[in-house]
Structure formats: C-alpha cells, structure tokens
Amino acid sequence: MQKPSDEESARAQLRESIIGLGERSIRKSYYPELQQRISELEQANAELLFEIAERKRAEQVRDRLEIQLRQSQKMEAIGALAGGIAHDFNNILSAIIGYAELAQISVNTDCSEERCRVSKDLQGVLQAATRAKNLVKQILTFSRQQTGERKLIEIVSIARDGLKMLRSIIPQTIEMRENFEIEEAMVMADPTQMHQIIMNLGTNAYHAMRETGGLLVVELVQTFLSKNDPKIQSLHLAPGPYVILRISDSGMGMERAVLERIFDPYFTTKDKDSGTGMGLAMVHGIVKNHGGYVSVYSEPGQGSTFQVYLPLSVRKGPEENAEKESEVCGGTERLLLVDDEKAVLEIEQRILQGLGYQVTAMLKPQDALALVEKDPEAFDLLITDMTMPGMNGAQLIQAIRKIRVDMPVILCTGFSELMNEAKASAIGVRQYILKPVTRFEIAMAVRRTLDGQGEC
C-alpha cells in the first residue's frame, strides 16, 4: 500500500506527463503555422516602421520646400519691387547725369578759375550719379532680373569702392582696415558681382561683431598656383596666377557643424528678420562661375576669415580716360526721339542737337508713329524708350517696321520685365541700352547704329 505522499507524487508525474504530451501534440500540429504567423507579423511591423520613417522624411522635405517656397516668393517680391524702383530711379538719374553733363559743357566753354572749380564740382555729381547707377545694377542682379556682363576690370579699385560702401553702413564701433599688397590686378569678371561678394562678406563680418564691436580687415594679395601645388587638387583650380581677396573679422567665430553648411542655400544662423540664407550661397556661385574658389576658416571665439581666389588676367583692359570720352562723335542725320519722361526727352534732345543732329522729340509714341506714317523717309534713326503709356517701345518699333522695314532703331529702358537684349534684337533693334545713359554712351550708340562703328 502506497503512502499518501507517494500517491501525490505519482499524480504529479502523471499530470506533467499528460501536459507534456499535450504540448508536444500542439507543437507538432500548430508550430509551423504559428511561426509563419509570427514572421508575417514581424514583416508587417517592419513595413509599418518603414512607412512611418518615410512619412517623417516626407514631412521634413515638405517643411523644407515650404521654407524654400516662402523664400522664393520673398525674393520674387523683392525682384518686382527692385524692378519698379529701378525704372523710376534710372529716369531720375538720367536727368541728373544729363543736366550735369550739359552744365559741364557750358562751363568748360569759358573755363576761368572759378568756372573750372564748378566743372570739378559737376564732375563730382557725375561720379556720385554713376555710383548710384551701379547700385541699381547691383540690386537688379541680386534680384536676378539682370544678367551680369564680364569684362576686364581692375579689382583693387572695385575693392576700394566696396569698402567705401561698407563704411557707410557699418557703425564706428567696428574698425575697418585695408591691406592691399598689390596696386593693380586685372580680372575678367562682372564688376557688379564683385561688389556683391565684397558687400556680402563684409556685412556678414559686421553681423558677427555687431554686439561687441571689433576689427574687419580686407586684404588683396597675388599668388601663383603651379600644376604641382596641392591647392590645384584640393581647391579644384587651374594652374596660373590668382588674386586672393581675404576678409577677416574678430567676431564670435563658428562651430564646425556650421562651417560644413555655411554655403548651403537658405542656411543661416541669423534671425529670420536679419537674413535669408542666400548671401554666402550666392557668393559661392559667383566665385565658382568665375573659375575661382572661396574658402572659410573659423574657430569659436576666434573670428572668421573668408578667402576668395579669382583668376588673374595677364591682359590689360581698355583705358577709360577723360580724353577718350571727350572725343564724342556727332553727325547731321535726322533723329526721331520718343520718351514719355519730359525731363529725359529734353536732355537727350539737347545732347543730340549739341552733337549736330536734327532731332524731332515726341512725348507720345502715337504721335511719333503718325509722323512716320505721314513721311516714312523723314527720319534716319528712331530712338525710343521702352515703358510708355498706351504703346510701349516694342509696339512702336513693330508698327513703324510695317511702314518702313529698314528703319534703324535704338531702344532705351530704365528697366522692363518685358524686354531684354535678346528680345530687342529679335524685333530688329540694333542697339539696346540701359538708362541712365551718358552723353558719350548715347553718341557712340547712334554712330554704331547708323554706320556700324562708334569711332569718330
């Protein structure tokens, strides 16, 4: 006879045996199906995680695109505003330049000591107006409404002009120094874009020192990169002579993470009201398009230094001096002049009449068209403004060309979204010139249009 404890032990063993048999039976019958189901659930979970990650990435892309769209719309609005300002301001500058040149001619006919002093004062007015003209070009180029024209320029004088502009906007708490190791350096570049580089790097340096003040140093040095120079590979530059524009500040400096993104479009460390993140990206693009390279070195608390490499030209640019511009070509041809700005029309008429031309000036394009309809051979050249009420310059040109197909045309504009040099050429315009136009420029344009050359 078994003891109660033995019976309980036997029952426990039997129960475990029965349970084990059931588990083995279940495992044998359902295990493969269970494993497959687990695998399906794991795959579904992985797909869900991937979808969540993709959605997050899509949301990040959407947010970036929204930011870019807002920036693009802001730039478009700035461009439209710049275009409107440029048109009106260039007409104003046309009057300033024109009247100053006419007054200077009058004064120079009897150049006593006092009158010669007046002539020098008028020359100062013309220089200031030319700077204003170039400033408008900078605004239009920045707003991408005007393409740059590359030519041989003297970069040292460009840099000095840029420093003068910087000094006018940077407070006296920031000391500015220039260290130019070269007196002259010719580069093939767009002067307006070179100004943009200096202004952007200079204002960035100012923002880095705005709260504490500091020192801004602008340097120009010349160097030669041989084909074995390590910089040829690291900076992706061609062998040859270069001028280096170096702009340094004693500001807060930058972390490595910021340096890695410093030239990215729309990346900025400034407040949203202080910058768009496009300045350095634009500098990088300009320098690269000119065959150069821009680098930056910075340490937190140690300031920053930007270096711009620009290919140095061995050729000399055309010398622009007062003697050359004094040799203004004239003629006796009959000119039809059209502009809805009374002051501009009067100035251009007086300038051209002073050069010997027979000038008929009309404020309304419709009246000019009526004159040509009355006598198609009455004029040797049409000079017209672009933006005019009722009929713009392009419409006037096309209407006159239906009457007289060989009419030579000069088209002037302060700024027009509807017209550029290529479109002007397509409608038969021989000379497309931007206001404000100097006496020398309009004289050369007339001779080039009439006889194919601008020399006397």
Buried (B, 14 or more C-beta within 10 A) or exposed (E): EEEEEEEEEEEEEEEEEEEEEEEEEEEEEEEEEEEEEEEEEEEEEEEEEEEEEEEEEEEEEEEEEEEEEEBEEEBEEBBEEBBEBBBEBBBBBBBBBBBBBBBBBBBBEEEEEEEEEBBEEBBEBBEEBBEBBBBBBBBBBBBEBBEBEEEEBBBBEBBBBBBEBBEEEBEEEBEBEEEBEEEEBBBBBBBBBBBBBBBBBBBBBBBBBBEEEBBBBBBBBEEEBEEEBEBBEEBEBEEBEBBBBBBBBBBBBBEEEBBEEBBEBBBBBEEEEEBBBBBBBBBBBBBEEBBBBBBBBBEEEEBBBBBBBBBBBEEEEEEEEEEEBEEBBBBEBBBBBBBBBEBBBBBBBBBBBBBEBEBBBBEBBBEBBEBBEEEBEEBBBBBBBBBBEEBBBBBBBEBBBEEBEEBBBBBBBBBBEEBBBEBBEEBBBBBBBBBBBBBBBBBBBBBBBBEEEBEE
